[in-house]
Amino acid sequence: MEEYSADERERVPGGRGEPKVEYAAMLLGATGNVGGHILHLLVQSPLCKKVVVVTRRNVAEFANAKVQQVVVNMDKLEEELAPHAKGVDVALAAFGVGKGSAKMADEEVRKIEITYPTAFASAAKAGGARVLAMMTAAGADSRSSTKYLRNIGDKEKKSEELKFDFLGLYRPAVIVGNSNTPSALGLVMPLIHWAMPSRYHSIHKNDLARAMVAQSEQAFLALAQDNGPTAPAVKILEYKEMEPFFVAGDSDAP
C-alpha cells in the first residue's frame, strides 16, 4: 500500500486520513461580476494552490501570491494561453455579453459568447485540465429561434465536443447583485418565483459563483481519488441543481 507523509494526510472533503488533493485553476472572466467572485473563492479555497487569470490587461487588484495573470490578445487566445495552461486541473469560464448584445454585430457577439470561451477551454484541455465549468444561460438551445439562446446553445455544444472528464454547464436566468441588473429586479423576482419554473428563478451572482467553484472542486476531487480512466460526464446545472451549493450570507457579500 502506498504511504503518505503526515503533511499529505490533511483533512479534505471525505474525512481525515485521505491524501490531500490540491488543484490548479484557470479563470476567464475575472473582471466580470460573477468571475470576480469566483476568483475570490478560488483564492480563499485551501484546495486551490494556484489561479491562472486570463485578462486583456493587467489588473492591479488581482495581485495575490496564488494568482498568475496572463494578458492575451483575445483573437489569439488559445495560442498565447497554451504555455500557461500546462498543469491546470480545473478551468472556469464566466465570460460573455449576455442579453445586452442587441446593439452589437452578430459576428462580434459570437466571438465573445462562443469563440473566446471555446478557445479558453481548448487551451485548458490541451494543458491537462479534467474539469470545465462553463457559464451559459437558462433556455440555451442551439436550435432555438431566439438568437441569444441559439448562441448560448452553440457555446454548450462546443464545450461538450472537447470531452472534458467533467463538464458543468451552469444555466442562470436573471443574475442579481451585479452592475447589469437593476437592483429593483432583485427585490421583485423572488416575489414571483412561486409562479415560475425553477429554472427561471433569479440567482445572486455570488451564489452562482459558489456553485461553479464548489461543483468543480467536488468533481475534481472525485476524479483525482479514482485515478482511473473515465467516460466524459456532462452535468447541466439550473437553479435547483445549483441551490444545494448556496451558502447563507453569500448574497450579502460584495
C-alpha positions as CSV (number, residue, x, y, z in Angstrom):
1,M,0.0,0.0,0.0
2,E,1.3,3.5,-0.9
3,E,2.3,5.6,2.1
4,Y,1.7,9.3,2.5
5,S,3.5,11.8,4.7
6,A,1.8,13.5,7.7
7,D,1.6,16.7,5.6
8,E,-0.3,14.9,2.9
9,R,-2.8,13.5,5.3
10,E,-4.6,16.8,6.0
11,R,-8.3,16.8,6.1
12,V,-10.0,17.1,2.7
13,P,-13.7,16.5,1.9
14,G,-14.3,12.9,2.6
15,G,-12.7,12.7,6.0
16,R,-9.4,12.6,7.9
17,G,-6.7,10.2,6.7
18,E,-7.2,10.6,2.9
19,P,-4.3,12.0,0.9
20,K,-4.5,15.8,0.4
21,V,-5.6,16.7,-3.1
22,E,-4.9,20.2,-4.4
23,Y,-5.6,21.7,-7.8
24,A,-4.6,24.5,-10.1
25,A,-7.4,26.5,-11.7
26,M,-7.6,28.8,-14.7
27,L,-10.3,31.5,-15.0
28,L,-11.7,33.5,-17.8
29,G,-14.0,36.5,-16.9
30,A,-12.4,37.6,-13.6
31,T,-13.2,41.2,-14.3
32,G,-16.9,40.5,-14.5
33,N,-19.5,40.3,-11.8
34,V,-19.6,36.5,-11.4
35,G,-16.0,35.9,-12.4
36,G,-14.8,38.4,-9.8
37,H,-16.4,36.4,-7.0
38,I,-15.2,33.1,-8.5
39,L,-11.6,34.5,-8.2
40,H,-12.3,35.5,-4.6
41,L,-13.5,31.9,-3.8
42,L,-10.6,30.3,-5.5
43,V,-8.0,32.4,-3.6
44,Q,-9.8,31.6,-0.4
45,S,-10.0,27.8,-1.1
46,P,-7.5,25.7,0.8
47,L,-7.6,23.2,-2.0
48,C,-6.7,25.6,-4.8
49,K,-3.0,26.1,-5.0
50,K,-2.8,28.4,-8.0
51,V,-5.1,30.5,-10.2
52,V,-4.2,31.5,-13.8
53,V,-6.3,34.5,-14.6
54,V,-6.7,35.3,-18.3
55,T,-7.2,39.0,-19.0
56,R,-7.0,41.6,-21.7
57,R,-4.9,43.9,-19.5
58,N,-3.0,43.7,-16.2
59,V,-5.3,44.3,-13.2
60,A,-3.5,45.6,-10.1
61,E,-6.4,44.5,-7.8
62,F,-5.8,40.8,-8.7
63,A,-2.3,40.8,-7.1
64,N,-2.0,37.8,-4.8
65,A,0.5,35.1,-4.2
66,K,-1.8,32.5,-5.6
67,V,-2.7,34.5,-8.8
68,Q,-0.8,34.5,-12.1
69,Q,-2.2,37.0,-14.6
70,V,-1.8,36.1,-18.2
71,V,-2.5,39.1,-20.6
72,V,-3.6,37.9,-24.0
73,N,-4.8,39.2,-27.4
74,M,-8.3,37.6,-27.3
75,D,-8.1,36.9,-31.1
76,K,-5.0,34.8,-30.4
77,L,-6.2,33.5,-27.0
78,E,-5.7,29.7,-27.5
79,E,-2.2,30.2,-28.9
80,E,-1.0,32.7,-26.3
81,L,-2.6,30.9,-23.4
82,A,-1.3,27.4,-24.2
83,P,2.1,27.7,-22.4
84,H,0.4,28.9,-19.3
85,A,-2.3,26.2,-19.3
86,K,0.1,23.3,-18.7
87,G,-0.7,21.7,-15.4
88,V,-4.1,23.3,-14.9
89,D,-6.7,20.9,-13.4
90,V,-9.9,23.0,-13.4
91,A,-11.0,25.6,-15.9
92,L,-13.8,28.1,-15.2
93,A,-15.3,30.4,-17.8
94,A,-17.7,33.2,-16.7
95,F,-17.5,35.2,-19.8
96,G,-20.0,36.7,-22.2
97,V,-22.0,39.7,-23.2
98,G,-25.4,38.5,-22.0
99,K,-28.7,39.9,-23.3
100,G,-27.2,43.3,-23.7
101,S,-25.9,42.3,-27.1
102,A,-28.7,43.6,-29.2
103,K,-26.7,46.6,-30.5
104,M,-23.6,44.6,-31.3
105,A,-22.8,43.0,-34.7
106,D,-23.6,39.3,-34.8
107,E,-20.1,38.4,-35.6
108,E,-18.8,40.2,-32.5
109,V,-21.4,38.7,-30.3
110,R,-20.4,35.2,-31.4
111,K,-16.8,35.9,-30.8
112,I,-17.5,36.9,-27.2
113,E,-20.1,34.3,-26.4
114,I,-18.6,31.3,-28.3
115,T,-15.2,31.8,-29.9
116,Y,-13.3,33.2,-26.9
117,P,-14.7,30.8,-24.3
118,T,-14.1,27.8,-26.6
119,A,-10.5,28.9,-27.3
120,F,-10.0,29.2,-23.5
121,A,-11.5,25.8,-22.9
122,S,-9.4,24.2,-25.7
123,A,-6.2,25.6,-24.2
124,A,-7.2,24.2,-20.8
125,K,-8.0,20.8,-22.2
126,A,-4.6,20.7,-24.1
127,G,-2.9,21.7,-20.8
128,G,-4.4,18.7,-19.0
129,A,-7.5,20.2,-17.3
130,R,-10.0,17.5,-16.4
131,V,-12.9,19.7,-15.3
132,L,-14.5,22.6,-17.1
133,A,-17.2,24.9,-15.6
134,M,-18.9,27.0,-18.3
135,M,-21.4,29.7,-17.6
136,T,-24.2,29.7,-20.2
137,A,-27.9,30.7,-19.6
138,A,-31.3,29.3,-18.9
139,G,-33.0,28.1,-22.1
140,A,-29.8,27.5,-24.0
141,D,-30.6,25.6,-27.2
142,S,-28.6,25.6,-30.4
143,R,-31.9,25.0,-32.3
144,S,-33.8,27.9,-30.7
145,S,-35.4,30.6,-32.8
146,T,-34.1,33.2,-30.4
147,K,-30.6,34.3,-31.5
148,Y,-29.3,34.7,-27.9
149,L,-30.4,31.3,-26.8
150,R,-29.1,29.8,-30.0
151,N,-25.6,31.3,-29.5
152,I,-25.5,30.0,-25.9
153,G,-26.6,26.6,-27.1
154,D,-23.7,26.6,-29.6
155,K,-21.3,27.5,-26.8
156,E,-22.5,24.5,-24.9
157,K,-22.1,22.2,-27.9
158,K,-18.5,23.4,-28.5
159,S,-17.8,22.7,-24.8
160,E,-19.2,19.2,-25.0
161,E,-17.1,18.4,-28.1
162,L,-13.9,19.0,-26.1
163,K,-14.8,15.9,-23.9
164,F,-13.6,17.0,-20.5
165,D,-13.8,14.3,-17.9
166,F,-16.4,16.5,-16.2
167,L,-18.2,19.4,-17.8
168,G,-20.5,21.6,-15.8
169,L,-22.9,23.8,-17.8
170,Y,-24.3,26.5,-15.5
171,R,-27.6,28.0,-16.7
172,P,-28.6,31.0,-14.7
173,A,-31.7,33.1,-15.6
174,V,-31.7,36.6,-14.2
175,I,-28.4,37.2,-12.3
176,V,-29.0,39.7,-9.5
177,G,-26.4,41.6,-7.4
178,N,-24.5,42.7,-10.5
179,S,-23.9,46.0,-12.2
180,N,-26.0,45.0,-15.3
181,T,-29.2,44.1,-13.4
182,P,-31.5,46.8,-11.9
183,S,-31.4,46.5,-8.1
184,A,-35.2,46.6,-8.0
185,L,-35.4,43.5,-10.1
186,G,-33.5,41.7,-7.3
187,L,-36.3,42.6,-4.9
188,V,-39.2,41.8,-7.3
189,M,-38.0,38.5,-8.8
190,P,-38.1,36.4,-5.5
191,L,-41.7,37.5,-5.0
192,I,-42.9,35.8,-8.2
193,H,-40.7,32.7,-8.1
194,W,-43.7,30.7,-6.9
195,A,-45.4,31.3,-10.3
196,M,-42.3,30.4,-12.4
197,P,-40.5,27.1,-13.3
198,S,-37.4,26.9,-11.0
199,R,-35.0,27.1,-14.0
200,Y,-36.1,30.7,-14.4
201,H,-35.6,31.8,-10.8
202,S,-33.3,34.7,-10.3
203,I,-29.9,33.9,-8.8
204,H,-27.4,36.1,-7.0
205,K,-24.0,36.4,-8.7
206,N,-22.3,35.2,-5.5
207,D,-24.5,32.1,-5.3
208,L,-23.8,31.3,-9.0
209,A,-20.0,31.7,-8.4
210,R,-20.2,29.5,-5.3
211,A,-22.0,26.8,-7.3
212,M,-19.4,26.9,-10.1
213,V,-16.5,26.6,-7.7
214,A,-18.0,24.0,-5.3
215,Q,-19.2,21.7,-8.0
216,S,-15.9,21.9,-9.9
217,E,-14.0,21.1,-6.7
218,Q,-16.3,18.2,-5.9
219,A,-15.9,16.8,-9.5
220,F,-12.1,17.2,-9.5
221,L,-11.7,15.5,-6.1
222,A,-13.8,12.6,-7.2
223,L,-11.7,12.2,-10.4
224,A,-8.4,12.6,-8.5
225,Q,-9.3,10.0,-5.9
226,D,-10.5,7.5,-8.5
227,N,-7.4,8.0,-10.8
228,G,-8.7,5.6,-13.4
229,P,-9.9,6.4,-17.0
230,T,-13.4,7.8,-17.1
231,A,-16.0,8.5,-19.7
232,P,-16.7,12.2,-20.2
233,A,-19.6,13.4,-18.0
234,V,-21.8,16.4,-18.7
235,K,-23.9,18.0,-16.0
236,I,-26.4,20.7,-16.6
237,L,-27.0,22.9,-13.6
238,E,-30.1,25.0,-13.5
239,Y,-31.3,26.8,-10.4
240,K,-32.4,23.7,-8.5
241,E,-29.1,21.9,-9.2
242,M,-27.1,24.9,-8.0
243,E,-29.1,25.6,-4.9
244,P,-27.5,22.9,-2.7
245,F,-24.2,24.8,-3.1
246,F,-25.5,28.1,-1.8
247,V,-24.1,29.4,1.5
248,A,-26.1,31.6,3.8
249,G,-24.8,35.2,3.7
250,D,-23.1,34.9,0.3
251,S,-25.7,37.2,-1.3
252,D,-24.9,39.9,1.2
253,A,-21.2,40.0,0.3
254,P,-19.9,42.5,-2.2
